Amino acid sequence: MDGTQQELTEAITQAIHGEELASTTACDICAQPLDINTPVQYDVMRFSSEAKRRLPFSSHSWIADAARCDDCTIQALGPTTQWLDEALIKVNVTESGGIPLIDCTDIRIIDVSPSNDGYGPPMVDLGMVYRRSDFGLFRWMRVREALRRNPPSSFEWCVLRECVNQSDDVPPSVSRLIS
Ligand SMILES: [Zn+2]
């Protein structure tokens, strides 16, 4: 492990070790039950200084964004988003008093995307982010999954489509979903 990788591992561990799982024991991509007896793949994110200047948020540390069940496991991040550091990791889940917690003791980093890499950020509906307390909606990967998961007749899908339409730099795999 080189110095940068070591630093990254430490920063992520410091931020999310012992955190409760975002959706207790459901996959954050497809919502099916998550097997927490084996290591779980997790998307984590951090706002860049550019994002912090422009967005009404001040989070400086890594955020556990989305747990992936076996069906939703991926090999690499994509489409990635500028303004965000993103990482794909694998961690254990331990239970404390019936509450599932992220355990970074044996953390493995599978892929990393720095904030200067990827597509320009989506023009997110801030109301939706606040309502759902879901910073992951600033990521193209999560916008794409949300468009796939919600029926086009739903309010949420329409709001997301509007956000995509107002964005300057839309990944092809996202624009295909709304055309
Ligand atoms: Zn899943």
Backbone and ligand atoms as CSV (ligand in chain L), in Angstrom:
chain,resi,resn,atom,element,x,y,z
A,1,MET,N,N,0.844,-1.202,0.000
A,1,MET,CA,C,0.000,0.000,0.000
A,1,MET,C,C,0.880,1.254,0.000
A,2,ASP,N,N,0.707,2.147,-0.962
A,2,ASP,CA,C,1.551,3.344,-0.998
A,2,ASP,C,C,1.014,4.410,-0.027
A,3,GLY,N,N,1.743,5.519,0.079
A,3,GLY,CA,C,1.396,6.548,1.057
A,3,GLY,C,C,0.006,7.130,0.868
A,4,THR,N,N,-0.346,7.407,-0.400
A,4,THR,CA,C,-1.648,8.002,-0.683
A,4,THR,C,C,-2.776,7.059,-0.289
A,5,GLN,N,N,-2.588,5.801,-0.645
A,5,GLN,CA,C,-3.593,4.785,-0.328
A,5,GLN,C,C,-3.761,4.659,1.192
A,6,GLN,N,N,-2.636,4.711,1.875
A,6,GLN,CA,C,-2.642,4.626,3.337
A,6,GLN,C,C,-3.401,5.809,3.947
A,7,GLU,N,N,-3.133,7.014,3.425
A,7,GLU,CA,C,-3.803,8.221,3.901
A,7,GLU,C,C,-5.307,8.126,3.685
A,8,LEU,N,N,-5.662,7.657,2.494
A,8,LEU,CA,C,-7.071,7.523,2.138
A,8,LEU,C,C,-7.763,6.533,3.075
A,9,THR,N,N,-7.125,5.391,3.281
A,9,THR,CA,C,-7.679,4.374,4.171
A,9,THR,C,C,-7.904,4.955,5.569
A,10,GLU,N,N,-6.928,5.710,6.043
A,10,GLU,CA,C,-7.048,6.286,7.384
A,10,GLU,C,C,-8.163,7.330,7.451
A,11,ALA,N,N,-8.247,8.175,6.422
A,11,ALA,CA,C,-9.277,9.224,6.419
A,11,ALA,C,C,-10.685,8.612,6.389
A,12,ILE,N,N,-10.861,7.587,5.547
A,12,ILE,CA,C,-12.175,6.947,5.447
A,12,ILE,C,C,-12.504,6.242,6.764
A,13,THR,N,N,-11.529,5.519,7.295
A,13,THR,CA,C,-11.751,4.793,8.544
A,13,THR,C,C,-12.142,5.750,9.671
A,14,GLN,N,N,-11.411,6.847,9.780
A,14,GLN,CA,C,-11.683,7.816,10.838
A,14,GLN,C,C,-13.109,8.371,10.720
A,15,ALA,N,N,-13.568,8.548,9.482
A,15,ALA,CA,C,-14.881,9.169,9.274
A,15,ALA,C,C,-16.046,8.202,9.467
A,16,ILE,N,N,-15.901,6.957,9.044
A,16,ILE,CA,C,-17.103,6.106,9.009
A,16,ILE,C,C,-17.053,4.873,9.907
A,17,HIS,N,N,-15.896,4.582,10.511
A,17,HIS,CA,C,-15.826,3.399,11.381
A,17,HIS,C,C,-16.793,3.567,12.555
A,18,GLY,N,N,-17.666,2.590,12.756
A,18,GLY,CA,C,-18.636,2.661,13.849
A,18,GLY,C,C,-19.930,3.385,13.493
A,19,GLU,N,N,-20.013,3.912,12.254
A,19,GLU,CA,C,-21.251,4.559,11.799
A,19,GLU,C,C,-22.355,3.517,11.629
A,20,GLU,N,N,-23.578,3.951,11.891
A,20,GLU,CA,C,-24.709,3.068,11.595
A,20,GLU,C,C,-24.881,2.953,10.088
A,21,LEU,N,N,-25.326,1.799,9.629
A,21,LEU,CA,C,-25.626,1.637,8.209
A,21,LEU,C,C,-26.753,2.595,7.822
A,22,ALA,N,N,-26.636,3.186,6.624
A,22,ALA,CA,C,-27.617,4.187,6.196
A,22,ALA,C,C,-29.044,3.639,6.253
A,23,SER,N,N,-29.292,2.487,5.672
A,23,SER,CA,C,-30.650,1.930,5.668
A,23,SER,C,C,-30.681,0.618,6.433
A,24,THR,N,N,-30.271,0.625,7.657
A,24,THR,CA,C,-30.137,-0.583,8.496
A,24,THR,C,C,-29.615,-1.773,7.705
A,25,THR,N,N,-30.472,-2.657,7.224
A,25,THR,CA,C,-29.920,-3.822,6.534
A,25,THR,C,C,-30.527,-4.027,5.148
A,26,ALA,N,N,-30.747,-2.917,4.445
A,26,ALA,CA,C,-31.220,-3.024,3.063
A,26,ALA,C,C,-30.153,-2.461,2.136
A,27,CYS,N,N,-30.114,-3.007,0.931
A,27,CYS,CA,C,-29.218,-2.488,-0.089
A,27,CYS,C,C,-29.699,-1.087,-0.476
A,28,ASP,N,N,-28.790,-0.121,-0.550
A,28,ASP,CA,C,-29.188,1.249,-0.882
A,28,ASP,C,C,-29.382,1.455,-2.380
A,29,ILE,N,N,-29.094,0.426,-3.150
A,29,ILE,CA,C,-29.293,0.534,-4.593
A,29,ILE,C,C,-30.626,-0.103,-4.999
A,30,CYS,N,N,-30.875,-1.347,-4.557
A,30,CYS,CA,C,-32.083,-2.042,-5.014
A,30,CYS,C,C,-33.083,-2.309,-3.890
A,31,ALA,N,N,-32.703,-2.005,-2.659
A,31,ALA,CA,C,-33.598,-2.113,-1.486
A,31,ALA,C,C,-33.860,-3.540,-1.014
A,32,GLN,N,N,-33.220,-4.535,-1.624
A,32,GLN,CA,C,-33.427,-5.891,-1.097
A,32,GLN,C,C,-32.560,-6.101,0.149
A,33,PRO,N,N,-32.888,-7.104,0.976
A,33,PRO,CA,C,-32.138,-7.292,2.218
A,33,PRO,C,C,-30.644,-7.497,1.971
A,34,LEU,N,N,-29.858,-6.967,2.894
A,34,LEU,CA,C,-28.405,-7.016,2.782
A,34,LEU,C,C,-27.883,-8.113,3.691
A,35,ASP,N,N,-26.994,-8.952,3.173
A,35,ASP,CA,C,-26.373,-9.974,4.014
A,35,ASP,C,C,-25.189,-9.338,4.728
A,36,ILE,N,N,-25.336,-9.102,6.044
A,36,ILE,CA,C,-24.262,-8.413,6.767
A,36,ILE,C,C,-23.301,-9.387,7.453
A,37,ASN,N,N,-23.465,-10.685,7.162
A,37,ASN,CA,C,-22.556,-11.679,7.748
A,37,ASN,C,C,-21.274,-11.837,6.939
A,38,THR,N,N,-21.284,-11.296,5.732
A,38,THR,CA,C,-20.068,-11.295,4.915
A,38,THR,C,C,-19.713,-9.826,4.636
A,39,PRO,N,N,-18.466,-9.535,4.235
A,39,PRO,CA,C,-18.100,-8.136,3.953
A,39,PRO,C,C,-19.033,-7.500,2.915
A,40,VAL,N,N,-19.302,-6.223,3.106
A,40,VAL,CA,C,-20.266,-5.510,2.268
A,40,VAL,C,C,-19.540,-4.439,1.453
A,41,GLN,N,N,-19.937,-4.332,0.183
A,41,GLN,CA,C,-19.379,-3.273,-0.644
A,41,GLN,C,C,-20.112,-1.971,-0.350
A,42,TYR,N,N,-19.355,-0.893,-0.259
A,42,TYR,CA,C,-19.930,0.391,0.114
A,42,TYR,C,C,-19.378,1.500,-0.766
A,43,ASP,N,N,-20.233,2.414,-1.217
A,43,ASP,CA,C,-19.781,3.632,-1.889
A,43,ASP,C,C,-19.609,4.706,-0.822
A,44,VAL,N,N,-18.470,5.371,-0.808
A,44,VAL,CA,C,-18.281,6.494,0.113
A,44,VAL,C,C,-17.913,7.735,-0.701
A,45,MET,N,N,-18.179,8.916,-0.137
A,45,MET,CA,C,-17.967,10.162,-0.879
A,45,MET,C,C,-17.500,11.266,0.047
A,46,ARG,N,N,-16.873,12.288,-0.558
A,46,ARG,CA,C,-16.449,13.456,0.215
A,46,ARG,C,C,-16.533,14.686,-0.695
A,47,PHE,N,N,-17.080,15.775,-0.186
A,47,PHE,CA,C,-17.155,17.000,-0.980
A,47,PHE,C,C,-15.764,17.621,-1.117
A,48,SER,N,N,-15.455,18.092,-2.322
A,48,SER,CA,C,-14.177,18.783,-2.545
A,48,SER,C,C,-14.299,20.215,-2.041
A,49,SER,N,N,-13.172,20.928,-2.000
A,49,SER,CA,C,-13.233,22.328,-1.563
A,49,SER,C,C,-14.036,23.159,-2.565
A,50,GLU,N,N,-13.988,22.769,-3.829
A,50,GLU,CA,C,-14.800,23.446,-4.858
A,50,GLU,C,C,-16.288,23.323,-4.528
A,51,ALA,N,N,-16.707,22.122,-4.190
A,51,ALA,CA,C,-18.119,21.899,-3.844
A,51,ALA,C,C,-18.489,22.686,-2.599
A,52,LYS,N,N,-17.602,22.721,-1.640
A,52,LYS,CA,C,-17.898,23.413,-0.381
A,52,LYS,C,C,-18.050,24.912,-0.591
A,53,ARG,N,N,-17.314,25.458,-1.562
A,53,ARG,CA,C,-17.453,26.886,-1.871
A,53,ARG,C,C,-18.809,27.176,-2.479
A,54,ARG,N,N,-19.322,26.237,-3.250
A,54,ARG,CA,C,-20.524,26.515,-4.048
A,54,ARG,C,C,-21.818,25.945,-3.476
A,55,LEU,N,N,-21.717,24.983,-2.614
A,55,LEU,CA,C,-22.925,24.344,-2.093
A,55,LEU,C,C,-23.132,24.721,-0.625
A,56,PRO,N,N,-24.386,24.732,-0.189
A,56,PRO,CA,C,-24.654,25.127,1.191
A,56,PRO,C,C,-24.370,24.007,2.188
A,57,PHE,N,N,-23.224,23.343,2.049
A,57,PHE,CA,C,-22.864,22.279,2.979
A,57,PHE,C,C,-21.426,22.487,3.411
A,58,SER,N,N,-21.084,21.963,4.545
A,58,SER,CA,C,-19.725,22.193,5.022
A,58,SER,C,C,-19.047,20.900,5.463
A,59,SER,N,N,-19.577,19.767,5.007
A,59,SER,CA,C,-18.983,18.496,5.417
A,59,SER,C,C,-17.590,18.334,4.803
A,60,HIS,N,N,-16.603,18.069,5.645
A,60,HIS,CA,C,-15.239,17.927,5.160
A,60,HIS,C,C,-14.805,16.471,5.119
A,61,SER,N,N,-15.586,15.607,5.743
A,61,SER,CA,C,-15.075,14.246,5.863
A,61,SER,C,C,-15.844,13.281,4.957
A,62,TRP,N,N,-15.349,12.077,4.918
A,62,TRP,CA,C,-15.962,11.048,4.092
A,62,TRP,C,C,-17.335,10.682,4.661
A,63,ILE,N,N,-18.263,10.403,3.766
A,63,ILE,CA,C,-19.628,10.040,4.136
A,63,ILE,C,C,-19.908,8.652,3.561
A,64,ALA,N,N,-20.459,7.765,4.380
A,64,ALA,CA,C,-20.890,6.459,3.885
A,64,ALA,C,C,-22.159,6.674,3.079
A,65,ASP,N,N,-22.096,6.457,1.784
A,65,ASP,CA,C,-23.242,6.799,0.939
A,65,ASP,C,C,-24.179,5.626,0.687
A,66,ALA,N,N,-23.675,4.528,0.144
A,66,ALA,CA,C,-24.578,3.459,-0.273
A,66,ALA,C,C,-23.963,2.081,-0.074
A,67,ALA,N,N,-24.708,1.215,0.607
A,67,ALA,CA,C,-24.295,-0.183,0.745
A,67,ALA,C,C,-24.842,-0.960,-0.449
A,68,ARG,N,N,-24.056,-1.918,-0.912
A,68,ARG,CA,C,-24.469,-2.717,-2.074
A,68,ARG,C,C,-24.639,-4.185,-1.688
A,69,CYS,N,N,-25.767,-4.759,-2.082
A,69,CYS,CA,C,-25.963,-6.192,-1.878
A,69,CYS,C,C,-25.159,-6.951,-2.943
A,70,ASP,N,N,-25.133,-8.267,-2.858
A,70,ASP,CA,C,-24.332,-9.060,-3.811
A,70,ASP,C,C,-24.746,-8.794,-5.262
A,71,ASP,N,N,-26.057,-8.613,-5.482
A,71,ASP,CA,C,-26.532,-8.375,-6.850
A,71,ASP,C,C,-26.074,-7.032,-7.394
A,72,CYS,N,N,-25.824,-6.072,-6.509
A,72,CYS,CA,C,-25.490,-4.710,-6.946
A,72,CYS,C,C,-23.993,-4.413,-6.866
A,73,THR,N,N,-23.218,-5.434,-6.551
A,73,THR,CA,C,-21.768,-5.270,-6.465
A,73,THR,C,C,-21.199,-4.861,-7.827
A,74,ILE,N,N,-20.230,-3.949,-7.817
A,74,ILE,CA,C,-19.601,-3.497,-9.066
A,74,ILE,C,C,-18.083,-3.658,-8.971
A,75,GLN,N,N,-17.413,-3.567,-10.125
A,75,GLN,CA,C,-15.951,-3.716,-10.165
A,75,GLN,C,C,-15.256,-2.368,-10.049
A,76,ALA,N,N,-15.936,-1.314,-10.545
A,76,ALA,CA,C,-15.317,0.008,-10.578
A,76,ALA,C,C,-16.407,1.079,-10.524
A,77,LEU,N,N,-16.026,2.281,-10.123
A,77,LEU,CA,C,-16.963,3.395,-10.065
A,77,LEU,C,C,-17.237,3.923,-11.467
A,78,GLY,N,N,-18.459,4.388,-11.706
A,78,GLY,CA,C,-18.759,5.014,-12.989
A,78,GLY,C,C,-20.247,5.064,-13.255
A,79,PRO,N,N,-20.757,6.130,-13.827
A,79,PRO,CA,C,-20.053,7.362,-14.175
A,79,PRO,C,C,-19.746,8.185,-12.922
A,80,THR,N,N,-18.491,8.682,-12.835
A,80,THR,CA,C,-18.087,9.420,-11.640
A,80,THR,C,C,-18.421,10.902,-11.791
A,81,THR,N,N,-18.345,11.610,-10.663
A,81,THR,CA,C,-18.808,13.004,-10.607
A,81,THR,C,C,-17.685,13.923,-10.135
A,82,GLN,N,N,-17.519,15.042,-10.836
A,82,GLN,CA,C,-16.561,16.057,-10.382
A,82,GLN,C,C,-17.091,16.722,-9.113
A,83,TRP,N,N,-16.199,17.393,-8.396
A,83,TRP,CA,C,-16.485,18.056,-7.118
A,83,TRP,C,C,-16.556,17.066,-5.970
A,84,LEU,N,N,-16.573,15.766,-6.280
A,84,LEU,CA,C,-16.663,14.767,-5.216
A,84,LEU,C,C,-15.503,13.799,-5.305
A,85,ASP,N,N,-14.919,13.492,-4.159
A,85,ASP,CA,C,-14.047,12.335,-4.084
A,85,ASP,C,C,-14.980,11.157,-3.850
A,86,GLU,N,N,-14.799,10.104,-4.623
A,86,GLU,CA,C,-15.636,8.916,-4.441
A,86,GLU,C,C,-14.726,7.703,-4.273
A,87,ALA,N,N,-15.161,6.768,-3.483
A,87,ALA,CA,C,-14.394,5.529,-3.338
A,87,ALA,C,C,-15.355,4.358,-3.188
A,88,LEU,N,N,-14.911,3.236,-3.729
A,88,LEU,CA,C,-15.654,1.979,-3.603
A,88,LEU,C,C,-14.850,1.114,-2.646
A,89,ILE,N,N,-15.462,0.727,-1.553
A,89,ILE,CA,C,-14.711,-0.005,-0.521
A,89,ILE,C,C,-15.456,-1.278,-0.134
A,90,LYS,N,N,-14.785,-2.113,0.616
A,90,LYS,CA,C,-15.425,-3.297,1.176
A,90,LYS,C,C,-15.129,-3.304,2.673
A,91,VAL,N,N,-16.177,-3.407,3.465
A,91,VAL,CA,C,-16.019,-3.368,4.927
A,91,VAL,C,C,-16.860,-4.466,5.569
A,92,ASN,N,N,-16.543,-4.758,6.821
A,92,ASN,CA,C,-17.384,-5.670,7.583
A,92,ASN,C,C,-18.499,-4.877,8.257
A,93,VAL,N,N,-19.532,-5.601,8.663
A,93,VAL,CA,C,-20.604,-4.984,9.442
A,93,VAL,C,C,-20.677,-5.727,10.764
A,94,THR,N,N,-20.622,-4.989,11.856
A,94,THR,CA,C,-20.763,-5.619,13.172
A,94,THR,C,C,-22.052,-5.103,13.801
A,95,GLU,N,N,-22.596,-5.892,14.705
A,95,GLU,CA,C,-23.828,-5.448,15.357
A,95,GLU,C,C,-23.540,-5.087,16.801
A,96,SER,N,N,-24.134,-3.978,17.240
A,96,SER,CA,C,-24.003,-3.581,18.626
A,96,SER,C,C,-25.395,-3.220,19.136
A,97,GLY,N,N,-25.900,-4.020,20.064
A,97,GLY,CA,C,-27.248,-3.787,20.581
A,97,GLY,C,C,-28.296,-3.863,19.488
A,98,GLY,N,N,-28.071,-4.744,18.521
A,98,GLY,CA,C,-29.035,-4.912,17.435
A,98,GLY,C,C,-28.893,-3.873,16.326
A,99,ILE,N,N,-27.939,-2.953,16.475
A,99,ILE,CA,C,-27.753,-1.923,15.444
A,99,ILE,C,C,-26.534,-2.280,14.596
A,100,PRO,N,N,-26.719,-2.417,13.262
A,100,PRO,CA,C,-25.583,-2.736,12.398
A,100,PRO,C,C,-24.661,-1.535,12.210
A,101,LEU,N,N,-23.365,-1.759,12.446
A,101,LEU,CA,C,-22.389,-0.672,12.352
A,101,LEU,C,C,-21.293,-1.022,11.353
A,102,ILE,N,N,-20.784,0.003,10.670
A,102,ILE,CA,C,-19.677,-0.202,9.731
A,102,ILE,C,C,-18.397,-0.468,10.528
A,103,ASP,N,N,-17.695,-1.520,10.142
A,103,ASP,CA,C,-16.452,-1.893,10.819
A,103,ASP,C,C,-15.306,-1.837,9.803
A,104,CYS,N,N,-14.426,-0.855,9.958
A,104,CYS,CA,C,-13.346,-0.648,8.977
A,104,CYS,C,C,-12.055,-1.369,9.334
A,105,THR,N,N,-12.118,-2.288,10.284
A,105,THR,CA,C,-10.890,-2.964,10.716
A,105,THR,C,C,-10.160,-3.618,9.532
A,106,ASP,N,N,-10.929,-4.271,8.652
A,106,ASP,CA,C,-10.313,-4.917,7.485
A,106,ASP,C,C,-10.757,-4.240,6.191
A,107,ILE,N,N,-10.794,-2.925,6.191
A,107,ILE,CA,C,-11.277,-2.176,5.017
A,107,ILE,C,C,-10.413,-2.472,3.789
A,108,ARG,N,N,-11.094,-2.603,2.653
A,108,ARG,CA,C,-10.371,-2.798,1.390
A,108,ARG,C,C,-10.861,-1.748,0.400
A,109,ILE,N,N,-9.939,-1.039,-0.227
A,109,ILE,CA,C,-10.321,-0.024,-1.206
A,109,ILE,C,C,-10.258,-0.644,-2.590
A,110,ILE,N,N,-11.399,-0.633,-3.290
A,110,ILE,CA,C,-11.482,-1.299,-4.592
A,110,ILE,C,C,-11.238,-0.307,-5.727
A,111,ASP,N,N,-11.792,0.894,-5.593
A,111,ASP,CA,C,-11.628,1.891,-6.655
A,111,ASP,C,C,-11.765,3.285,-6.041
A,112,VAL,N,N,-11.122,4.259,-6.690
A,112,VAL,CA,C,-11.153,5.640,-6.202
A,112,VAL,C,C,-11.354,6.572,-7.387
A,113,SER,N,N,-12.156,7.619,-7.209
A,113,SER,CA,C,-12.275,8.651,-8.235
A,113,SER,C,C,-12.085,10.006,-7.566
A,114,PRO,N,N,-10.986,10.717,-7.893
A,114,PRO,CA,C,-10.768,12.034,-7.279
A,114,PRO,C,C,-11.754,13.072,-7.831
A,115,SER,N,N,-11.863,14.195,-7.132
A,115,SER,CA,C,-12.912,15.180,-7.445
A,115,SER,C,C,-12.700,15.900,-8.776
A,116,ASN,N,N,-11.508,15.793,-9.364
A,116,ASN,CA,C,-11.311,16.427,-10.679
A,116,ASN,C,C,-11.594,15.446,-11.818
A,117,ASP,N,N,-12.090,14.268,-11.475
A,117,ASP,CA,C,-12.354,13.243,-12.473
A,117,ASP,C,C,-13.872,13.049,-12.640
A,118,GLY,N,N,-14.295,12.814,-13.844
A,118,GLY,CA,C,-15.697,12.464,-14.064
A,118,GLY,C,C,-16.490,13.551,-14.766
A,119,TYR,N,N,-17.808,13.400,-14.745
A,119,TYR,CA,C,-18.720,14.352,-15.376
A,119,TYR,C,C,-18.990,15.518,-14.425
A,120,GLY,N,N,-19.283,16.684,-14.995
A,120,GLY,CA,C,-19.655,17.842,-14.183
A,120,GLY,C,C,-20.836,17.478,-13.314
A,121,PRO,N,N,-20.956,18.091,-12.138
A,121,PRO,CA,C,-21.972,17.654,-11.177
A,121,PRO,C,C,-23.407,17.856,-11.678
A,122,PRO,N,N,-24.319,16.957,-11.285
A,122,PRO,CA,C,-25.717,17.120,-11.659
A,122,PRO,C,C,-26.340,18.315,-10.925
A,123,MET,N,N,-27.254,18.999,-11.589
A,123,MET,CA,C,-27.965,20.115,-10.948
A,123,MET,C,C,-29.058,19.537,-10.055
A,124,VAL,N,N,-28.660,19.206,-8.854
A,124,VAL,CA,C,-29.534,18.474,-7.939
A,124,VAL,C,C,-30.605,19.374,-7.351
A,125,ASP,N,N,-31.782,18.799,-7.109
A,125,ASP,CA,C,-32.846,19.499,-6.408
A,125,ASP,C,C,-32.502,19.494,-4.913
A,126,LEU,N,N,-32.132,20.670,-4.375
A,126,LEU,CA,C,-31.655,20.709,-2.978
A,126,LEU,C,C,-32.753,20.318,-1.995
A,127,GLY,N,N,-34.017,20.621,-2.365
A,127,GLY,CA,C,-35.135,20.229,-1.511
A,127,GLY,C,C,-35.191,18.725,-1.325
A,128,MET,N,N,-34.926,17.994,-2.429
A,128,MET,CA,C,-34.951,16.532,-2.359
A,128,MET,C,C,-33.806,16.020,-1.475
A,129,VAL,N,N,-32.645,16.651,-1.607
A,129,VAL,CA,C,-31.491,16.254,-0.787
A,129,VAL,C,C,-31.821,16.452,0.693
A,130,TYR,N,N,-32.398,17.610,1.029
A,130,TYR,CA,C,-32.730,17.896,2.427
A,130,TYR,C,C,-33.807,16.960,2.956
A,131,ARG,N,N,-34.854,16.785,2.146
A,131,ARG,CA,C,-35.970,15.933,2.575
A,131,ARG,C,C,-35.484,14.528,2.895
A,132,ARG,N,N,-34.592,14.032,2.062
A,132,ARG,CA,C,-34.142,12.646,2.245
A,132,ARG,C,C,-32.826,12.549,2.991
A,133,SER,N,N,-32.250,13.685,3.376
A,133,SER,CA,C,-30.919,13.721,4.001
A,133,SER,C,C,-29.970,12.811,3.228
A,134,ASP,N,N,-29.968,12.979,1.924
A,134,ASP,CA,C,-29.210,12.058,1.074
A,134,ASP,C,C,-28.236,12.824,0.187
A,135,PHE,N,N,-27.008,13.005,0.687
A,135,PHE,CA,C,-25.985,13.715,-0.080
A,135,PHE,C,C,-25.568,12.933,-1.322
A,136,GLY,N,N,-25.853,11.654,-1.331
A,136,GLY,CA,C,-25.478,10.820,-2.469
A,136,GLY,C,C,-26.148,11.257,-3.758
A,137,LEU,N,N,-27.219,12.035,-3.663
A,137,LEU,CA,C,-27.900,12.504,-4.866
A,137,LEU,C,C,-27.048,13.495,-5.659
A,138,PHE,N,N,-25.920,13.912,-5.088
A,138,PHE,CA,C,-24.973,14.728,-5.837
A,138,PHE,C,C,-24.097,13.874,-6.740
A,139,ARG,N,N,-24.249,12.557,-6.643
A,139,ARG,CA,C,-23.436,11.651,-7.458
A,139,ARG,C,C,-24.231,11.158,-8.666
A,140,TRP,N,N,-23.610,11.182,-9.821
A,140,TRP,CA,C,-24.289,10.679,-11.021
A,140,TRP,C,C,-24.675,9.212,-10.874
A,141,MET,N,N,-23.842,8.444,-10.184
A,141,MET,CA,C,-24.156,7.017,-10.030
A,141,MET,C,C,-25.473,6.824,-9.295
A,142,ARG,N,N,-25.708,7.642,-8.275
A,142,ARG,CA,C,-26.943,7.500,-7.503
A,142,ARG,C,C,-28.145,8.064,-8.259
A,143,VAL,N,N,-27.918,9.143,-9.008
A,143,VAL,CA,C,-29.005,9.696,-9.828
A,143,VAL,C,C,-29.457,8.633,-10.833
A,144,ARG,N,N,-28.475,7.958,-11.440
A,144,ARG,CA,C,-28.803,6.923,-12.429
A,144,ARG,C,C,-29.591,5.781,-11.789
A,145,GLU,N,N,-29.148,5.336,-10.608
A,145,GLU,CA,C,-29.870,4.240,-9.947
A,145,GLU,C,C,-31.284,4.667,-9.569
A,146,ALA,N,N,-31.431,5.911,-9.120
A,146,ALA,CA,C,-32.763,6.396,-8.723
A,146,ALA,C,C,-33.694,6.477,-9.933
A,147,LEU,N,N,-33.147,6.861,-11.079
A,147,LEU,CA,C,-33.968,6.907,-12.299
A,147,LEU,C,C,-34.371,5.496,-12.725
A,148,ARG,N,N,-33.464,4.542,-12.540
A,148,ARG,CA,C,-33.766,3.152,-12.902
A,148,ARG,C,C,-34.813,2.564,-11.976
A,149,ARG,N,N,-34.764,2.949,-10.709
A,149,ARG,CA,C,-35.584,2.296,-9.697
A,149,ARG,C,C,-36.994,2.857,-9.610
A,150,ASN,N,N,-37.135,4.167,-9.874
A,150,ASN,CA,C,-38.460,4.782,-9.746
A,150,ASN,C,C,-39.213,4.715,-11.064
A,151,PRO,N,N,-40.518,4.467,-11.016
A,151,PRO,CA,C,-41.285,4.448,-12.264
A,151,PRO,C,C,-41.373,5.859,-12.850
A,152,PRO,N,N,-41.312,5.958,-14.187
A,152,PRO,CA,C,-41.346,7.272,-14.831
A,152,PRO,C,C,-42.602,8.078,-14.500
A,153,SER,N,N,-43.625,7.420,-13.949
A,153,SER,CA,C,-44.842,8.161,-13.599
A,153,SER,C,C,-44.721,8.817,-12.221
A,154,SER,N,N,-43.647,8.494,-11.478
A,154,SER,CA,C,-43.556,8.999,-10.102
A,154,SER,C,C,-43.060,10.441,-10.063
A,155,PHE,N,N,-43.409,11.118,-8.979
A,155,PHE,CA,C,-42.990,12.501,-8.772
A,155,PHE,C,C,-41.464,12.575,-8.718
A,156,GLU,N,N,-40.885,11.627,-8.005
A,156,GLU,CA,C,-39.433,11.617,-7.826
A,156,GLU,C,C,-38.699,11.515,-9.173
A,157,TRP,N,N,-39.197,10.634,-10.020
A,157,TRP,CA,C,-38.578,10.451,-11.331
A,157,TRP,C,C,-38.621,11.763,-12.128
A,158,CYS,N,N,-39.780,12.450,-12.067
A,158,CYS,CA,C,-39.938,13.704,-12.813
A,158,CYS,C,C,-38.991,14.779,-12.289
A,159,VAL,N,N,-38.833,14.844,-10.960
A,159,VAL,CA,C,-37.905,15.827,-10.369
A,159,VAL,C,C,-36.477,15.518,-10.830
A,160,LEU,N,N,-36.132,14.235,-10.814
A,160,LEU,CA,C,-34.784,13.829,-11.237
A,160,LEU,C,C,-34.548,14.157,-12.712
A,161,ARG,N,N,-35.549,13.915,-13.538
A,161,ARG,CA,C,-35.396,14.207,-14.963
A,161,ARG,C,C,-35.144,15.706,-15.178
A,162,GLU,N,N,-35.882,16.516,-14.397
A,162,GLU,CA,C,-35.712,17.964,-14.477
A,162,GLU,C,C,-34.262,18.348,-14.111
A,163,CYS,N,N,-33.753,17.713,-13.055
A,163,CYS,CA,C,-32.374,17.981,-12.627
A,163,CYS,C,C,-31.390,17.618,-13.739
A,164,VAL,N,N,-31.619,16.466,-14.343
A,164,VAL,CA,C,-30.724,16.018,-15.422
A,164,VAL,C,C,-30.792,16.992,-16.598
A,165,ASN,N,N,-32.006,17.421,-16.938
A,165,ASN,CA,C,-32.180,18.339,-18.063
A,165,ASN,C,C,-31.465,19.666,-17.843
A,166,GLN,N,N,-31.317,20.064,-16.588
A,166,GLN,CA,C,-30.656,21.344,-16.290
A,166,GLN,C,C,-29.147,21.197,-16.128
A,167,SER,N,N,-28.667,19.980,-16.198
A,167,SER,CA,C,-27.235,19.752,-15.993
A,167,SER,C,C,-26.488,19.910,-17.314
A,168,ASP,N,N,-25.254,20.424,-17.239
A,168,ASP,CA,C,-24.479,20.706,-18.446
A,168,ASP,C,C,-23.768,19.479,-18.988
A,169,ASP,N,N,-23.388,18.596,-18.110
A,169,ASP,CA,C,-22.502,17.498,-18.493
A,169,ASP,C,C,-23.125,16.172,-18.050
A,170,VAL,N,N,-23.972,15.609,-18.912
A,170,VAL,CA,C,-24.743,14.430,-18.520
A,170,VAL,C,C,-24.104,13.156,-19.077
A,171,PRO,N,N,-23.820,12.181,-18.219
A,171,PRO,CA,C,-23.265,10.921,-18.733
A,171,PRO,C,C,-24.262,10.251,-19.688
A,172,PRO,N,N,-23.793,9.658,-20.792
A,172,PRO,CA,C,-24.696,9.005,-21.742
A,172,PRO,C,C,-25.596,7.957,-21.097
A,173,SER,N,N,-25.071,7.218,-20.113
A,173,SER,CA,C,-25.897,6.170,-19.494
A,173,SER,C,C,-27.041,6.764,-18.678
A,174,VAL,N,N,-26.952,8.045,-18.354
A,174,VAL,CA,C,-28.052,8.716,-17.643
A,174,VAL,C,C,-29.021,9.329,-18.659
A,175,SER,N,N,-28.500,9.987,-19.679
A,175,SER,CA,C,-29.401,10.632,-20.644
A,175,SER,C,C,-30.252,9.607,-21.386
A,176,ARG,N,N,-29.692,8.400,-21.590
A,176,ARG,CA,C,-30.473,7.317,-22.211
A,176,ARG,C,C,-31.738,7.005,-21.427
A,177,LEU,N,N,-31.670,7.152,-20.109
A,177,LEU,CA,C,-32.797,6.767,-19.250
A,177,LEU,C,C,-33.960,7.743,-19.323
A,178,ILE,N,N,-33.682,8.982,-19.760
A,178,ILE,CA,C,-34.779,9.969,-19.753
A,178,ILE,C,C,-35.206,10.356,-21.157
A,179,SER,N,N,-34.560,9.783,-22.175
A,179,SER,CA,C,-34.918,10.198,-23.543
A,179,SER,C,C,-36.048,9.346,-24.078
L,1,ZN,ZN,ZN,-28.860,-4.365,-4.284
